[in-house]
Amino acid sequence: MLKKDTDLITIGIQIMKLINGAWLALIALTACLIAVCGTSLGDVLINEVDFSPSDNSSMWVELYNSGDQAVDIGNWKVSIISTPWVGPIIVPNGTEILSKKFYVAEGDPKWIAVDSAMVLLTDGHGKNVNETPLLTDTAHNDFTQSRIEDGRNTDTRSDWAWTRATKGSSNIGSRIA
């Protein structure tokens, strides 16, 4: 083998090491981002909704953290959408939901109850975290639209049921229909 060939092989090996190192670093960084973002966004769900409360009290939306770590939800927005009307609720800065716990976002008491709506949850950067299908509540009573199990999320209407209101606590055992 000539010296020139050996030099080219050595340079080629060094380039391959750099490329492999960069790929490994990129893979490690991606895994870290998925781990961090996955627990901070993907584990918080809209769990129960009352946009037609009895006694003309405020509309509210219950959020649930199904993850194993606390999640900072400060500056997230809960939007109750009954087209063309939208009721935005901004979560106060510094608000955290502990693992397997709930947070209730209260609407403005001046809002008028609606018969059907969907709810959209976005993070502080405007990224969609979770949304409900179009839900209906015409009774103005103590029943709500709730996930059948806290945190159940198959992205279908079958996740939701008409239940006795369990504002700020588990929906287990509240199903009536």
C-alpha positions as CSV (number, residue, x, y, z in Angstrom):
1,M,0.0,0.0,0.0
2,L,1.3,3.4,-0.8
3,K,1.6,6.2,1.8
4,K,-1.0,8.2,-0.1
5,D,-3.6,5.3,0.2
6,T,-2.9,5.0,3.9
7,D,-3.4,8.7,4.5
8,L,-6.7,8.6,2.6
9,I,-7.8,5.5,4.7
10,T,-6.9,7.3,7.9
11,I,-8.7,10.4,6.9
12,G,-11.8,8.3,5.9
13,I,-11.8,6.6,9.3
14,Q,-11.6,9.9,11.1
15,I,-14.5,11.3,9.1
16,M,-16.6,8.2,9.8
17,K,-15.8,8.6,13.6
18,L,-17.0,12.2,13.4
19,I,-20.1,11.3,11.5
20,N,-20.9,8.4,13.9
21,G,-20.3,10.6,16.9
22,A,-22.6,13.3,15.5
23,W,-25.3,10.7,14.9
24,L,-25.0,9.3,18.4
25,A,-25.2,12.8,19.8
26,L,-28.2,13.6,17.7
27,I,-29.9,10.4,18.8
28,A,-29.2,11.1,22.5
29,L,-30.4,14.7,22.2
30,T,-33.6,13.5,20.5
31,A,-34.3,10.9,23.2
32,C,-33.8,13.5,25.9
33,L,-36.2,15.9,24.2
34,I,-38.8,13.2,23.8
35,A,-38.4,12.3,27.5
36,V,-38.7,15.9,28.7
37,C,-41.4,17.1,26.3
38,G,-43.4,13.9,26.6
39,T,-43.8,14.2,30.4
40,S,-44.4,18.0,30.3
41,L,-47.1,18.1,27.6
42,G,-48.4,14.6,26.7
43,D,-49.6,13.6,30.1
44,V,-52.1,16.4,30.8
45,L,-55.6,15.8,29.4
46,I,-58.9,17.5,29.5
47,N,-60.8,15.2,31.9
48,E,-64.2,16.7,32.7
49,V,-66.2,19.6,31.2
50,D,-69.2,21.6,32.5
51,F,-70.2,24.4,30.1
52,S,-73.8,24.3,31.2
53,P,-73.7,24.3,35.0
54,S,-76.7,24.3,37.2
55,D,-77.5,27.4,39.4
56,N,-75.8,29.6,36.8
57,S,-72.4,29.1,38.3
58,S,-69.2,29.4,36.2
59,M,-68.3,27.0,33.4
60,W,-65.3,24.9,34.2
61,V,-62.8,22.4,32.7
62,E,-60.9,19.8,34.8
63,L,-57.4,18.9,33.7
64,Y,-55.7,15.6,34.8
65,N,-52.1,14.7,34.9
66,S,-51.8,11.0,34.1
67,G,-48.0,11.1,34.1
68,D,-45.5,10.2,36.8
69,Q,-44.1,13.7,37.3
70,A,-45.6,17.1,38.1
71,V,-46.2,19.3,35.1
72,D,-46.0,23.1,35.0
73,I,-49.1,24.3,33.2
74,G,-48.6,28.1,33.9
75,N,-49.7,30.2,30.9
76,W,-51.5,27.3,29.2
77,K,-54.9,28.2,27.7
78,V,-58.1,26.3,28.0
79,S,-60.6,27.4,25.3
80,I,-64.3,26.5,25.4
81,I,-65.4,26.8,21.8
82,S,-69.1,27.1,20.9
83,T,-68.8,28.6,17.4
84,P,-68.7,31.5,16.9
85,W,-68.1,32.1,20.6
86,V,-64.8,31.2,22.3
87,G,-64.2,31.4,26.1
88,P,-60.5,31.5,26.9
89,I,-59.2,30.6,30.3
90,I,-55.5,31.3,31.0
91,V,-53.9,29.2,33.7
92,P,-52.0,31.4,36.1
93,N,-48.2,31.4,35.8
94,G,-46.5,29.0,38.2
95,T,-49.5,26.5,38.3
96,E,-48.4,22.9,38.5
97,I,-50.4,19.7,38.4
98,L,-48.9,16.9,40.5
99,S,-48.8,13.3,39.2
100,K,-52.3,11.7,39.1
101,K,-53.9,14.9,40.3
102,F,-56.4,17.5,38.9
103,Y,-56.6,21.2,38.2
104,V,-59.9,23.0,37.6
105,A,-59.9,25.9,35.2
106,E,-62.8,28.2,36.0
107,G,-64.5,30.3,33.3
108,D,-65.8,33.9,33.7
109,P,-69.0,34.0,35.8
110,K,-70.4,36.4,33.2
111,W,-70.3,33.8,30.4
112,I,-73.7,32.4,29.4
113,A,-74.1,28.6,29.4
114,V,-74.0,26.9,26.0
115,D,-75.6,23.6,24.9
116,S,-72.6,22.2,22.9
117,A,-68.9,23.0,22.7
118,M,-65.5,21.5,22.2
119,V,-62.6,22.3,24.5
120,L,-59.0,22.9,23.4
121,L,-56.0,22.9,25.6
122,T,-52.8,24.6,24.4
123,D,-49.5,25.1,26.1
124,G,-47.8,28.5,26.7
125,H,-46.4,28.4,23.1
126,G,-49.8,27.8,21.5
127,K,-49.1,24.1,20.8
128,N,-52.2,21.9,20.9
129,V,-51.9,19.6,23.9
130,N,-55.4,18.0,23.9
131,E,-58.9,18.6,22.7
132,T,-62.3,17.1,23.1
133,P,-64.8,16.1,20.5
134,L,-68.0,18.2,20.2
135,L,-69.8,17.6,23.5
136,T,-73.4,18.4,24.4
137,D,-75.1,19.4,27.6
138,T,-78.6,20.9,27.5
139,A,-79.8,19.9,30.9
140,H,-78.2,22.6,33.1
141,N,-77.9,20.2,36.0
142,D,-75.2,18.5,38.1
143,F,-74.1,16.2,35.4
144,T,-71.1,16.7,33.1
145,Q,-69.2,15.2,30.1
146,S,-66.3,13.3,31.6
147,R,-63.7,10.8,30.6
148,I,-64.9,7.3,31.6
149,E,-61.7,6.7,33.3
150,D,-59.4,9.5,34.4
151,G,-56.9,10.1,31.7
152,R,-58.3,7.6,29.2
153,N,-57.4,8.9,25.8
154,T,-58.0,6.9,22.6
155,D,-58.9,10.1,20.7
156,T,-62.5,8.9,20.1
157,R,-65.9,10.0,21.3
158,S,-66.1,6.7,23.3
159,D,-63.6,8.2,25.9
160,W,-66.5,10.4,27.1
161,A,-69.7,9.7,29.0
162,W,-72.5,11.6,30.8
163,T,-71.5,11.5,34.5
164,R,-72.3,13.0,37.8
165,A,-70.0,16.0,38.3
166,T,-66.8,15.2,40.2
167,K,-65.1,18.6,39.9
168,G,-61.5,18.3,41.0
169,S,-61.6,14.6,41.8
170,S,-61.7,11.2,40.1
171,N,-64.5,10.3,37.7
172,I,-64.3,6.6,38.8
173,G,-67.8,5.4,39.7
174,S,-69.6,8.5,38.5
175,R,-70.9,7.1,35.2
176,I,-74.6,7.0,34.8
177,A,-75.1,6.3,31.1
